[in-house]
Amino acid sequence: MSSTIPGFRKRFQEACEKKAVARIGSRRETTVTATMVSTATDDGPEIKAIETVKKKMKKKSEMMRGVSERKVLRRIFGGVLDKSVWRIRYNNKLYEKYKSTDVVIYIKLRRLEWIGHVYRTEDHRIPRRIMEGKLFGKRAIGKPKNRWTDVVTSDSKGLFGITAWRRMALDREGWRKKIKEGPPILTTLQQTKAIGIIENNGTQADAARALNTGRGVISRMWSRYREFGSPEGQHPDKPRVTTAAQDKFLCLRALRERTSTASMLRSALQNVGNVVVSTQTIRNRLHKRGLNARRPLRCPAIRRGSQDPPVLWCQQYEDWTDDQ
């Protein structure tokens, strides 16, 4: 599988970019921004609202890329049998088996690698002139748009905690080695230290400076800690909503009544065991036993004009025999 990773990465990156543009929509971002700019002042709260909208859309775009990649990887690697129950792989365990970072970090690393290559070229080369060129003229109201170098500087600061990437990029071998190693991985002791700094009224920037790492590394670790209660990002051992006996009841009911839908099985379980679950939980329990919940058949509505010809035909030939 390792030999197919570069090609898969390239195709997957293109698919994710198209999907992100289709879902989030640059049209929607432009509409929201243009509407707010028309009523904004130079330093009013509307300008801050515009920046917040753009940051949220960028964050959502990155999240969608990661979700799409994990869907593909979970289909490839399959589930995990945990205590006689099949479940999906956790994100960190998924990437450990994949032996690679997520697609968002991969895109940022390739961007850093490319800008290092461009910065080492001669001054008269077209890519170098475009990268360092300046446009003159009148600009619109509000904050100037981020240049590509601004985005790269933000990525370098978030992944490695460095802003002087120009000086480091001149060393070709050292820069390529740093890009290949990727962002630093925090040890358990470092994660504990960072959590202690943040909980003692410190900031993520303080924790990043204390550990000499990127702020993005601390931010991702802190997000996992707040969501799952663990910096590793694993789900805690939550109690199951249904028992083994109730799972067996659902499977037997689905086998005996083949036309039962997920909603009907949920109502039956609620009447028998007084347990309220979602229809998706019902489907999950059936999938683990190799069964599927039935979907209600929705026939198209027959109009009055379409009913008359078949009725007349039946009335005309209702007395005919086989010989006729």
N, C-alpha and C positions, 0 to 999 in steps of 0.2 A: 504493500500500500504506500510505502514511503516514496516509491518511484513515481507515483501518480499525484503526489501532493502538490507540486508546483502548478501543474495543469489544472487540477481541481481548484486550487486557490484562485487562479486567474479567472476561470469561468465563474466561480462562485462570487467573486468580488464584483464582476460585471452584472451578474444577476441581482445581487443585493442592492447595487446602486440603482438599477432600474426599478426594483421593487420599492426602494425607499422614496424615490421620486414620485412613483405612482401613488403610494400610500399617503405620504405627508404632503407632497405636491408643492413644487416651487411656486405654482400659481397661487396657492392659498397663502403662502408666506409673503409673496409680493403684494397680494391684496390687503392683507392685514397690515403690513408695514406701510404701504402707500396711504391707506386710510388714516393711520395714526400720524404719519408725517405731515399730512395736510393740516392737522390741528396742533402740531407740536411747536414748541419754542426752543430756543437754543439750549437752555439748561433746565427746562421744566420736567415734571414727572413723566410726561409722555415719552421722552427720549429714553428714560430708564425702562419704561414698559416695552419699548421696541426691542431694546437689548435683551430683556428677559424672554420675550417671545422667540427671538432668534436662538438663544441659548437652549431653550426648552426643545425647539424643533431639532437642533443639532444633536441634543442628547437622545431624543426619541429616535432619530435616524440611526445613531450608533447602536441603540438598544435593539432595534429591529434587525440590524445586520447580525448581531450576536444570536438573537432568537432563531433566525432563519438557519444559521450555521448549525446550531445545536440540534435543531430538528433533523437535519441531514445526518449528523453524527449519531444521534440516538437511533435512527433507523439502521445505520450501518452496524453499530456495536451491540444493539439490543439492550434488554433490561438486565436486572440483577435479581437473583433469588435470595431474598433476605428473610430469614425465619419462616421458610416455606411459603413466602408471599413474594410475587414478582412486583418489582417497582422500577421506575426509571433511574438512570444513573444521575448522580448529583453533578453539578457543573464542573467542580474542581476535579472530581474523579474522571469525568469525561475527557477533560483536556490532558490529564495525566496519561490516560490510555492512548489518546491521540498523539501525545508527545509534541505538542505545539501550543502556541498561544491562541487566543480567540482572534477572529477575523478583524476586529477593530484595531487591536494592537498591531496585527500584521500589516494592515494598510498604513498605519502611522510609521512603522519601522521602514517599510519600503519607500515612503515619502522622504524620510530622513536620509536614507541611503542615496536616493536620487539627487536631493539637493546638495549633498556632500560632493557628488560627482560633478554637478554643474558648477559648484563654487571653486573647484580645483581647475577648471578649464581656463583658457586664456581670456583676457578682457574683451577681445574683439569677437569672440564667438557669440552667435545669435542667442542661444539660451541664457548665457551669462548677462548679455545686454538687456534682455527682457526681464530677467529676475531683478536686476539692480536699476532698471530704468525708472524714471519718474515722469508722471503725467502732469501737465500744467493746464490750468483753466479753472472755471468756476464749478464748484461742486454743490451738491444738494445740501439742504439743512440737516443737521444731525451729525452723529458720529460717522467718520469715514469708514468705508468698507474695509474689512480685514484683507491685507495682502497675503499672498501665498507664504511669504517669509514670516509674517506674523503667526500664521497657523503652525508653521514648522517650529517656530520658537516656542509656541505654547505646547506642542507635542513633546519637544525636547525637554522642556521644564517639567511636564507632567510625568514622563516616563523615566527620565534619568536625573532630574533635578538640576539641570545645567541650562544656562541661557547663552553662554559663549560658545555656541556650536560652530561658529565660523573658524575660530582658532583650532578647535579639535578636528574639524573636517579636513584641514590641510594635511594632517597625518593620515594618509590613505589607509594603511594597514591597521592603525589603531582605531580609526573610525569604523571600518568594516568589521573589526573584531567586536567593537561595542554594539554595533547593530545586530550582529549574529548572536551575541549572548542575550540580547533582549533586556527588558527591564529587570531590576534586581528582585529576587524573591526573599521575602522576610522570613526569618526563622521564628520559631515559637516564642523565644525569649524577646526578640525584637517586636513581635506583634503585641505581646503583653506590655512591653514598655510603652509602645505607641498608644495603646488603649488607656494606660494609666495617665499619660500626659493629657490626652483629650478629656478624660473624665475629671481631671483636676483643673478644670476651667482653662485648659490649653487649647490651641487651635491645631488644625491639621498641618499648617505650615510650620508650627513649632515642633511637632512630631517629626516632620520630614527633615528639618534642619538637625534635630538631635540624632537621627539615624543616618544622616547623610544619604538620603534617597529622594526620589521624586515625590511630589505631592500627590500625583495621580495614584501611586502605589498605596499611599496611606488612605486616600479617599476610597478606593475600591475595597480595601481591607475593612475600613470603618463601616461601609455600607453593608458588607456581609455580616459584620458583628451586630449591627442594629436590626437587621432583618431576621437572622437565624439564631442570634445569641452566641455565635461562634465565629472567629475570624476565618475558619476553614470554609465556611459557607454551607455546611451540611445542615439538613433539616433535623431538628431535635426529634426524639422519639415521641411522636404524638400518638395518643390512644386512637385506635380504630373506631370508626363510627358504628360499624356493624361487627357482630361476632361471627365466629365460624359457622354456628348453627343458622344464623340469619342468611349468610352467604349461600349455604346449602339450600335453604328454603327458596331463595331467589332462583337458583339454578333449576331446582325441581319444578318450580312453578313455570319457568320459561320452557322447559321440556314438555310439560303436560299441556300447556296452552301455548301452542306455537304462534298464535296471532297476538300474543300479549306485547304491548309496547312498554317502553321504559316508564311512562307515566302510570300505566295500569299496574306494573310491578311495584312501583313506589307506593301507590295507594294500598295495595295488598300488604306490603310490609308494614306500613303505618297502622293498618287495622289489626295485624297480628301481634307485632312486637312493639307498637307505639314508638317507632323510630322514624324521625323525619330526616330524609336525605335528599340529595338532588338527583335528577335523572342521570347526570353524568356519572355519579357514583354507582348507580345501578348498571350502567353500561360497562364501567370499569370492572365490577365484580363478575359480570358475565364474560367479559373478554378474557379474564384470567382462567376461566374454565373452557375456553374455546367456543363460547356461544355469542350470539349477537341479538340485540334487542330489535324487535320489528318496528318498522316505521308505519304510521297510519297511511292507508291507501287513500289518496285524494283523487277522485274521478272528476273529470271536467263536467260542469253543469250542462244538462241537456235542455235546450230551449224548446218552447212549444212548437215552433215550426219544424224542428227536427224530430219531434215525437209522432206527429200525425202520419207521415208516410209508412213507418213500420207497423203502426197500429192498423191502418187500412189494409196493408198487405196481409197481416195475420187474420183479419176478419174475412178477407176474401178467400183465403185458402185454408181456413180452419177445418172444413169438412172434407177435404180431399183425402183420398186413400193413397196407399203406396203404389197401386197400379196406375193411378192417374198421374 
